[in-house]
């Protein structure tokens, strides 16, 4: 029993460390940019897209998405849904508050989306639809991200997921919303940047 618990702790810690992988820094750095010092200052796909262009932004999104997907898949394969959910949460937390970069990470949207696709395909599809609808209509990526973070726990309830998964998703949703506090302030005062394809 102790060995089993230790193995799970190690796997969750590994998922957290995977989440700390600095995708935005590496990709933007290849074109001579630092995402923490340019644009919004956020080391995430949207900011890299704005400061470096479509291709670097898409690459960052894909890499961050993979962090959540790989963590959730590994947990599922090794010990079922509880570990899959725990590794997904850990990877997203690692992306948002990485010990390797002074706890200053991204907002967790792409990483959480990657794990959600594996763990909750139907709610994830609903979340993607809501995100793209809001982003397309309002041109505010942040509004889409915040709305999906808040909607996902409800989507899990509607699809009959167990309480531990709903609460885990709600906790991640609150973390993501908290990381968008500056965006929320700008949305409220009408100064939030609009998104447009490049």
KAZIJO-V512323 format. One record per pair of residues at least 24 apart in sequence whose C-alpha atoms are under 6 Angstrom apart, sorted by the first residue. I is the first residue (numbers start at 1). J is the second residue. Records with the same first field share a line. If there is no record, write none. Layout:
I->J ; J
This chain:
12->87
15->71 ; 87 ; 90 ; 91
16->90 ; 91 ; 94
19->67 ; 91 ; 92 ; 94 ; 95
20->94 ; 95 ; 98
23->60
24->60
42->106
43->106
44->106
64->110 ; 111
65->110 ; 111 ; 114
66->114
67->111
68->111 ; 112 ; 114 ; 115
69->114 ; 115
72->115
88->115
107->176 ; 179
123->155
139->194 ; 195
140->194 ; 195
146->177
149->173
